[in-house]
Amino acid sequence: MSNFDQQLEKIRSAKGFIAALDQSGGSTPKALRLYGIDEDAWSSEDEMFDLVHQMRTRIMTSPAFTGERILAAILFEMTMDREVAGKPTADYLWGEKRVVPILKVDKGLAEEGNGVQLMKPMPDLDKLLARAKDKGIFGTKMRSVVKQADAAGIEAIVAQQFEIGRRICAAGLVPIIEPEVDIHCPEKAAAEDLLKAGILAALDKLGEKELVMLKLTLPERDDFYAECIAHKNVARVVALSGGYSRDDANARLARNHGMIASFSRALTEGLSAQQSDAEFNSMLDAAIESIYQASIT
């Protein structure tokens, strides 16, 4: 079996969850602050990204971080282009840890309109996809956000996600479609109703070989996305923590059978640059175990 086929088999059927390590320029200072590194620790963007790569490297090289409980890791573009333990990041993840490498490809969010934030244009997407494929990346992730239960806005989000998703499929990668519903949406359940209907209609239009993953906010109604999980074109449905604490996110996730975690902030909650390696590895191990247990229900 090729690496891609082995990775697809793991994504579709193995137990575990996806680690989201893809904080980008806008969210990096907050991620570093939560890790115990204040903004006076760097004087340029390059230094900031060096620090966040050190944080990500510490996570990826930890004995707790292996393919036994972690199916895949979502990477920022700059992380894909760097090395971990002397190897290109994607090669390290799959070759050393048996963790499937996935790349964040969106360029951030546009201004809100019709109660949603679409993705900004991605003029160099085709070049990025070709480069990612060459570097051993399996799939991609791209995020947009639903703020209101607005039918026109949600229709636009689904259309944009699947239009770009089909381009990603054509490039030989598996896209994660991520239309996040803001947990503070005043009519969250109604927004989820509209979103699920749109997603199912879009899934039914995919070709036989167009496989996608879905990354969705933990829903108001348990097992709400069961039809998506069962769909023949869906390799996996994963949940974002969306601002819920790790304990709350895990509790909600455990009630949604067949859905697995793809947590970022909830994964790294409590980790600190000031911890010894033993303390850091112990805390990361406990976090991974709690998220793993919530993901195998």
Residue, then its C-alpha position, 0 to 999 in steps of 0.5 A: m500500500s502507498n503512504f496515502d492509502q495507509q494514511l486513508e485507512k488510518i483516518r477512516s478506521a483507526k481509533g484516536f483523534i486529530a491534533a490541531l497545531d495550526q495556529s497562524g499569524g493572527s492567533t500565534p501571540k495568544a497561543l504563545r501567551l497561553y504557553g507562558i511566553d509573553e509578547d516581549a519575548w520576540s522583536s519580529e514576526d520571524e522570532m515569534f514563529d521560531l518560538v511557536h515552532q519550538m512549542r510545536t516541536r516540543i509537542m510533536t517530539s514528546p513521547a506522549f505524542t504518537g500514532e497510537r492515540i493521535l490519527a493526524a496533526i494539522l499544520f500551519e504552512m510554515t510548520m510544513d516548510r520547517e523541520v522537526a528533529g532534522k526531518p521535514t515535518a510531514d516526514y517526521l510525523w508519518g515516518e517516526k510517529r505514524v501521525v498523518p500530516i494535514l495542512k491548513v490552506d485558508k488565508g483567514l476570514a473575510e468580514e462578516g456578511n449575511g451572518v457568516q464569515l467566508m474565507k478570504p481568496m486563496p490565489d495561490l491555492d493550486k501551487l500550495l496544493a502541489r507543494a503539499k503533495d510533494k512534501g507528503i501531506f495527506g489532506t488539508k483544512m480550511r475554516s469559515v464561521v457561521k455567526q447567525a442562523d442566516a439561510a443565505g449566509i450558510e448556503a454561501i459558506v457551504a458552496q464556498q467550502f465544497e467548491i474549494g474542496r473539490r479542487i483539493c480532491a482533484a489535486g489528490l488530497v483529502p480536504i477537511i471542510e470546516p464551517e464552524v458554528d460559533i458557540h455564541c451564535p444566538e440560534k445555534a441549533a437553528a444554524e446547525d439545522l441549516l448547515k447540516a441540510g446544506i452539507l448533506a445536499a453538497l455531499d450527495k453531489l460529490g463524485e464517487k472518488e471525491l472523499v472529504m472530512l468534516k470538521l464541525t462544532l460540537p452540536e446542541r443535539d447529541d448524535f446530530y451529525a450521524e447522517c454525515i458520519a455514515h455518508k459514503n463520501v465522508a472519511r471522518v467527522v471531527a469536532l472542534s472545541g470552539g472555545y469550550s474548556r477541555d472538560d466541557a468539550n470532552a463531555r460533549l464529544a463523548r455523547n456524539h458517537g462516531m465523532i472524534a476530536s480535532f482540538s487545538r487550544a483544548l489540547t494544549e491547555g495547561l502546557s507551559a514553556q516553564q515546565s520541565d520535560a517530565e512535567f510537560n510530557s505528563m500533562l500532555d499525556a493526560a490531555i491526550e488520554s482524556i481527548y482520546q477517551a472522549s473520541i472513541t465513544 
